[in-house]
Amino acid sequence: MFESRSDPLASRWVFARRVIKFSTIALIVIGVALGIGILGYYYIARFTWIDSLLNASMILGGMGPMGDLPSDAAKVFASFYALFSGLVFISLVGIVLAPAAHRALHHFHLDEEDQTP
């Protein structure tokens, strides 16, 4: 997937393609996570589609729920969705930062190798 320590640093074009690829993966994960939240709020909490979108977006973005939950099942779903959203957020940060972090670390390793006698 990425070049190894002994390989030269990837070109800017290759790096840009990696950033686009990993950003696309992140957007797909966001879409799936948002879809899970929308469907859960619609079918379990019996919210309208717009209210389901609003609540799922707010939870996924880390802002918190917007409306009162009418049933215990809705509260349980909201609890699990909030935990799931936190894990998705942490995972997405890793996915998006992976190409840049790898490039920076690879660059530091190249500098080390250039300095050895």
PyMOL commands that place a pseudoatom at each C-alpha (Angstrom):
pseudoatom trace, name=CA, resn=MET, resi=1, chain=A, elem=C, hetatm=0, pos=[0.000, 0.000, 0.000]
pseudoatom trace, name=CA, resn=PHE, resi=2, chain=A, elem=C, hetatm=0, pos=[2.706, 2.479, 1.046]
pseudoatom trace, name=CA, resn=GLU, resi=3, chain=A, elem=C, hetatm=0, pos=[6.363, 2.403, 0.141]
pseudoatom trace, name=CA, resn=SER, resi=4, chain=A, elem=C, hetatm=0, pos=[8.682, 0.663, 2.565]
pseudoatom trace, name=CA, resn=ARG, resi=5, chain=A, elem=C, hetatm=0, pos=[11.475, 2.279, 4.511]
pseudoatom trace, name=CA, resn=SER, resi=6, chain=A, elem=C, hetatm=0, pos=[14.072, 1.342, 1.919]
pseudoatom trace, name=CA, resn=ASP, resi=7, chain=A, elem=C, hetatm=0, pos=[12.085, 2.787, -1.016]
pseudoatom trace, name=CA, resn=PRO, resi=8, chain=A, elem=C, hetatm=0, pos=[12.447, 6.407, -2.125]
pseudoatom trace, name=CA, resn=LEU, resi=9, chain=A, elem=C, hetatm=0, pos=[9.835, 8.969, -1.115]
pseudoatom trace, name=CA, resn=ALA, resi=10, chain=A, elem=C, hetatm=0, pos=[6.731, 8.776, -3.304]
pseudoatom trace, name=CA, resn=SER, resi=11, chain=A, elem=C, hetatm=0, pos=[6.128, 11.579, -5.779]
pseudoatom trace, name=CA, resn=ARG, resi=12, chain=A, elem=C, hetatm=0, pos=[3.655, 14.344, -5.041]
pseudoatom trace, name=CA, resn=TRP, resi=13, chain=A, elem=C, hetatm=0, pos=[1.292, 12.856, -7.628]
pseudoatom trace, name=CA, resn=VAL, resi=14, chain=A, elem=C, hetatm=0, pos=[1.277, 9.477, -5.856]
pseudoatom trace, name=CA, resn=PHE, resi=15, chain=A, elem=C, hetatm=0, pos=[0.792, 11.237, -2.511]
pseudoatom trace, name=CA, resn=ALA, resi=16, chain=A, elem=C, hetatm=0, pos=[-2.117, 13.300, -3.883]
pseudoatom trace, name=CA, resn=ARG, resi=17, chain=A, elem=C, hetatm=0, pos=[-3.774, 10.139, -5.232]
pseudoatom trace, name=CA, resn=ARG, resi=18, chain=A, elem=C, hetatm=0, pos=[-3.420, 8.512, -1.790]
pseudoatom trace, name=CA, resn=VAL, resi=19, chain=A, elem=C, hetatm=0, pos=[-4.984, 11.520, -0.074]
pseudoatom trace, name=CA, resn=ILE, resi=20, chain=A, elem=C, hetatm=0, pos=[-7.903, 11.443, -2.510]
pseudoatom trace, name=CA, resn=LYS, resi=21, chain=A, elem=C, hetatm=0, pos=[-8.310, 7.675, -2.073]
pseudoatom trace, name=CA, resn=PHE, resi=22, chain=A, elem=C, hetatm=0, pos=[-8.305, 7.820, 1.718]
pseudoatom trace, name=CA, resn=SER, resi=23, chain=A, elem=C, hetatm=0, pos=[-10.599, 10.868, 1.759]
pseudoatom trace, name=CA, resn=THR, resi=24, chain=A, elem=C, hetatm=0, pos=[-13.034, 8.983, -0.466]
pseudoatom trace, name=CA, resn=ILE, resi=25, chain=A, elem=C, hetatm=0, pos=[-12.957, 6.032, 1.930]
pseudoatom trace, name=CA, resn=ALA, resi=26, chain=A, elem=C, hetatm=0, pos=[-13.649, 8.447, 4.797]
pseudoatom trace, name=CA, resn=LEU, resi=27, chain=A, elem=C, hetatm=0, pos=[-16.627, 9.952, 2.955]
pseudoatom trace, name=CA, resn=ILE, resi=28, chain=A, elem=C, hetatm=0, pos=[-18.053, 6.496, 2.301]
pseudoatom trace, name=CA, resn=VAL, resi=29, chain=A, elem=C, hetatm=0, pos=[-17.711, 5.585, 5.985]
pseudoatom trace, name=CA, resn=ILE, resi=30, chain=A, elem=C, hetatm=0, pos=[-19.422, 8.862, 6.948]
pseudoatom trace, name=CA, resn=GLY, resi=31, chain=A, elem=C, hetatm=0, pos=[-22.255, 8.136, 4.527]
pseudoatom trace, name=CA, resn=VAL, resi=32, chain=A, elem=C, hetatm=0, pos=[-22.783, 4.624, 5.900]
pseudoatom trace, name=CA, resn=ALA, resi=33, chain=A, elem=C, hetatm=0, pos=[-22.650, 5.830, 9.514]
pseudoatom trace, name=CA, resn=LEU, resi=34, chain=A, elem=C, hetatm=0, pos=[-25.076, 8.660, 8.752]
pseudoatom trace, name=CA, resn=GLY, resi=35, chain=A, elem=C, hetatm=0, pos=[-27.399, 6.225, 6.978]
pseudoatom trace, name=CA, resn=ILE, resi=36, chain=A, elem=C, hetatm=0, pos=[-27.417, 3.924, 10.012]
pseudoatom trace, name=CA, resn=GLY, resi=37, chain=A, elem=C, hetatm=0, pos=[-28.311, 6.857, 12.242]
pseudoatom trace, name=CA, resn=ILE, resi=38, chain=A, elem=C, hetatm=0, pos=[-31.045, 8.160, 9.963]
pseudoatom trace, name=CA, resn=LEU, resi=39, chain=A, elem=C, hetatm=0, pos=[-32.691, 4.756, 9.651]
pseudoatom trace, name=CA, resn=GLY, resi=40, chain=A, elem=C, hetatm=0, pos=[-32.411, 4.122, 13.380]
pseudoatom trace, name=CA, resn=TYR, resi=41, chain=A, elem=C, hetatm=0, pos=[-33.965, 7.427, 14.348]
pseudoatom trace, name=CA, resn=TYR, resi=42, chain=A, elem=C, hetatm=0, pos=[-36.679, 7.027, 11.717]
pseudoatom trace, name=CA, resn=TYR, resi=43, chain=A, elem=C, hetatm=0, pos=[-37.708, 3.452, 12.533]
pseudoatom trace, name=CA, resn=ILE, resi=44, chain=A, elem=C, hetatm=0, pos=[-36.880, 3.200, 16.240]
pseudoatom trace, name=CA, resn=ALA, resi=45, chain=A, elem=C, hetatm=0, pos=[-37.522, 6.744, 17.522]
pseudoatom trace, name=CA, resn=ARG, resi=46, chain=A, elem=C, hetatm=0, pos=[-40.296, 7.392, 14.953]
pseudoatom trace, name=CA, resn=PHE, resi=47, chain=A, elem=C, hetatm=0, pos=[-38.849, 10.774, 13.960]
pseudoatom trace, name=CA, resn=THR, resi=48, chain=A, elem=C, hetatm=0, pos=[-39.546, 12.329, 10.571]
pseudoatom trace, name=CA, resn=TRP, resi=49, chain=A, elem=C, hetatm=0, pos=[-36.893, 11.940, 7.890]
pseudoatom trace, name=CA, resn=ILE, resi=50, chain=A, elem=C, hetatm=0, pos=[-35.653, 15.497, 8.416]
pseudoatom trace, name=CA, resn=ASP, resi=51, chain=A, elem=C, hetatm=0, pos=[-35.517, 15.111, 12.206]
pseudoatom trace, name=CA, resn=SER, resi=52, chain=A, elem=C, hetatm=0, pos=[-33.750, 11.774, 11.755]
pseudoatom trace, name=CA, resn=LEU, resi=53, chain=A, elem=C, hetatm=0, pos=[-31.171, 13.406, 9.505]
pseudoatom trace, name=CA, resn=LEU, resi=54, chain=A, elem=C, hetatm=0, pos=[-30.712, 16.258, 11.966]
pseudoatom trace, name=CA, resn=ASN, resi=55, chain=A, elem=C, hetatm=0, pos=[-30.247, 13.995, 14.989]
pseudoatom trace, name=CA, resn=ALA, resi=56, chain=A, elem=C, hetatm=0, pos=[-27.945, 11.569, 13.192]
pseudoatom trace, name=CA, resn=SER, resi=57, chain=A, elem=C, hetatm=0, pos=[-25.837, 14.442, 11.841]
pseudoatom trace, name=CA, resn=MET, resi=58, chain=A, elem=C, hetatm=0, pos=[-25.604, 16.128, 15.216]
pseudoatom trace, name=CA, resn=ILE, resi=59, chain=A, elem=C, hetatm=0, pos=[-24.580, 12.913, 16.991]
pseudoatom trace, name=CA, resn=LEU, resi=60, chain=A, elem=C, hetatm=0, pos=[-22.095, 11.962, 14.271]
pseudoatom trace, name=CA, resn=GLY, resi=61, chain=A, elem=C, hetatm=0, pos=[-20.611, 15.456, 14.389]
pseudoatom trace, name=CA, resn=GLY, resi=62, chain=A, elem=C, hetatm=0, pos=[-20.249, 15.305, 18.167]
pseudoatom trace, name=CA, resn=MET, resi=63, chain=A, elem=C, hetatm=0, pos=[-22.831, 17.973, 18.957]
pseudoatom trace, name=CA, resn=GLY, resi=64, chain=A, elem=C, hetatm=0, pos=[-25.453, 15.871, 20.723]
pseudoatom trace, name=CA, resn=PRO, resi=65, chain=A, elem=C, hetatm=0, pos=[-29.108, 15.005, 20.102]
pseudoatom trace, name=CA, resn=MET, resi=66, chain=A, elem=C, hetatm=0, pos=[-31.683, 17.629, 19.158]
pseudoatom trace, name=CA, resn=GLY, resi=67, chain=A, elem=C, hetatm=0, pos=[-35.013, 16.186, 20.303]
pseudoatom trace, name=CA, resn=ASP, resi=68, chain=A, elem=C, hetatm=0, pos=[-36.588, 14.258, 23.130]
pseudoatom trace, name=CA, resn=LEU, resi=69, chain=A, elem=C, hetatm=0, pos=[-36.552, 10.519, 22.629]
pseudoatom trace, name=CA, resn=PRO, resi=70, chain=A, elem=C, hetatm=0, pos=[-40.046, 9.059, 22.993]
pseudoatom trace, name=CA, resn=SER, resi=71, chain=A, elem=C, hetatm=0, pos=[-39.265, 5.505, 24.108]
pseudoatom trace, name=CA, resn=ASP, resi=72, chain=A, elem=C, hetatm=0, pos=[-36.727, 3.403, 25.926]
pseudoatom trace, name=CA, resn=ALA, resi=73, chain=A, elem=C, hetatm=0, pos=[-35.823, 1.639, 22.674]
pseudoatom trace, name=CA, resn=ALA, resi=74, chain=A, elem=C, hetatm=0, pos=[-35.039, 5.020, 21.102]
pseudoatom trace, name=CA, resn=LYS, resi=75, chain=A, elem=C, hetatm=0, pos=[-32.856, 5.948, 24.064]
pseudoatom trace, name=CA, resn=VAL, resi=76, chain=A, elem=C, hetatm=0, pos=[-30.937, 2.677, 23.842]
pseudoatom trace, name=CA, resn=PHE, resi=77, chain=A, elem=C, hetatm=0, pos=[-30.437, 3.188, 20.102]
pseudoatom trace, name=CA, resn=ALA, resi=78, chain=A, elem=C, hetatm=0, pos=[-29.264, 6.773, 20.668]
pseudoatom trace, name=CA, resn=SER, resi=79, chain=A, elem=C, hetatm=0, pos=[-26.783, 5.565, 23.298]
pseudoatom trace, name=CA, resn=PHE, resi=80, chain=A, elem=C, hetatm=0, pos=[-25.284, 2.928, 21.043]
pseudoatom trace, name=CA, resn=TYR, resi=81, chain=A, elem=C, hetatm=0, pos=[-25.264, 5.273, 18.064]
pseudoatom trace, name=CA, resn=ALA, resi=82, chain=A, elem=C, hetatm=0, pos=[-23.403, 7.897, 20.091]
pseudoatom trace, name=CA, resn=LEU, resi=83, chain=A, elem=C, hetatm=0, pos=[-20.744, 5.342, 21.089]
pseudoatom trace, name=CA, resn=PHE, resi=84, chain=A, elem=C, hetatm=0, pos=[-20.543, 4.102, 17.503]
pseudoatom trace, name=CA, resn=SER, resi=85, chain=A, elem=C, hetatm=0, pos=[-20.176, 7.675, 16.244]
pseudoatom trace, name=CA, resn=GLY, resi=86, chain=A, elem=C, hetatm=0, pos=[-17.281, 8.309, 18.598]
pseudoatom trace, name=CA, resn=LEU, resi=87, chain=A, elem=C, hetatm=0, pos=[-15.458, 5.256, 17.290]
pseudoatom trace, name=CA, resn=VAL, resi=88, chain=A, elem=C, hetatm=0, pos=[-16.201, 6.276, 13.701]
pseudoatom trace, name=CA, resn=PHE, resi=89, chain=A, elem=C, hetatm=0, pos=[-14.744, 9.726, 14.380]
pseudoatom trace, name=CA, resn=ILE, resi=90, chain=A, elem=C, hetatm=0, pos=[-11.526, 8.290, 15.817]
pseudoatom trace, name=CA, resn=SER, resi=91, chain=A, elem=C, hetatm=0, pos=[-11.237, 5.855, 12.902]
pseudoatom trace, name=CA, resn=LEU, resi=92, chain=A, elem=C, hetatm=0, pos=[-11.809, 8.594, 10.332]
pseudoatom trace, name=CA, resn=VAL, resi=93, chain=A, elem=C, hetatm=0, pos=[-9.078, 10.748, 11.820]
pseudoatom trace, name=CA, resn=GLY, resi=94, chain=A, elem=C, hetatm=0, pos=[-6.685, 7.826, 11.400]
pseudoatom trace, name=CA, resn=ILE, resi=95, chain=A, elem=C, hetatm=0, pos=[-7.842, 7.128, 7.850]
pseudoatom trace, name=CA, resn=VAL, resi=96, chain=A, elem=C, hetatm=0, pos=[-7.527, 10.749, 6.723]
pseudoatom trace, name=CA, resn=LEU, resi=97, chain=A, elem=C, hetatm=0, pos=[-4.186, 11.388, 8.419]
pseudoatom trace, name=CA, resn=ALA, resi=98, chain=A, elem=C, hetatm=0, pos=[-2.541, 8.086, 7.418]
pseudoatom trace, name=CA, resn=PRO, resi=99, chain=A, elem=C, hetatm=0, pos=[-1.025, 9.266, 4.103]
pseudoatom trace, name=CA, resn=ALA, resi=100, chain=A, elem=C, hetatm=0, pos=[0.400, 12.475, 5.602]
pseudoatom trace, name=CA, resn=ALA, resi=101, chain=A, elem=C, hetatm=0, pos=[1.709, 10.730, 8.718]
pseudoatom trace, name=CA, resn=HIS, resi=102, chain=A, elem=C, hetatm=0, pos=[3.351, 8.017, 6.619]
pseudoatom trace, name=CA, resn=ARG, resi=103, chain=A, elem=C, hetatm=0, pos=[4.928, 10.563, 4.301]
pseudoatom trace, name=CA, resn=ALA, resi=104, chain=A, elem=C, hetatm=0, pos=[6.296, 12.604, 7.229]
pseudoatom trace, name=CA, resn=LEU, resi=105, chain=A, elem=C, hetatm=0, pos=[7.738, 9.531, 8.956]
pseudoatom trace, name=CA, resn=HIS, resi=106, chain=A, elem=C, hetatm=0, pos=[9.192, 8.253, 5.697]
pseudoatom trace, name=CA, resn=HIS, resi=107, chain=A, elem=C, hetatm=0, pos=[10.789, 11.656, 5.086]
pseudoatom trace, name=CA, resn=PHE, resi=108, chain=A, elem=C, hetatm=0, pos=[12.383, 11.591, 8.568]
pseudoatom trace, name=CA, resn=HIS, resi=109, chain=A, elem=C, hetatm=0, pos=[13.759, 8.108, 7.922]
pseudoatom trace, name=CA, resn=LEU, resi=110, chain=A, elem=C, hetatm=0, pos=[15.280, 9.285, 4.651]
pseudoatom trace, name=CA, resn=ASP, resi=111, chain=A, elem=C, hetatm=0, pos=[16.971, 12.174, 6.458]
pseudoatom trace, name=CA, resn=GLU, resi=112, chain=A, elem=C, hetatm=0, pos=[18.429, 9.729, 9.001]
pseudoatom trace, name=CA, resn=GLU, resi=113, chain=A, elem=C, hetatm=0, pos=[19.823, 7.492, 6.274]
pseudoatom trace, name=CA, resn=ASP, resi=114, chain=A, elem=C, hetatm=0, pos=[21.413, 10.461, 4.475]
pseudoatom trace, name=CA, resn=GLN, resi=115, chain=A, elem=C, hetatm=0, pos=[23.291, 11.454, 7.638]
pseudoatom trace, name=CA, resn=THR, resi=116, chain=A, elem=C, hetatm=0, pos=[24.852, 8.053, 8.350]
pseudoatom trace, name=CA, resn=PRO, resi=117, chain=A, elem=C, hetatm=0, pos=[28.543, 7.826, 7.276]
for i in range(1, 117): cmd.bond("trace and resi %d" % i, "trace and resi %d" % (i + 1))
show_as sticks, trace
zoom trace
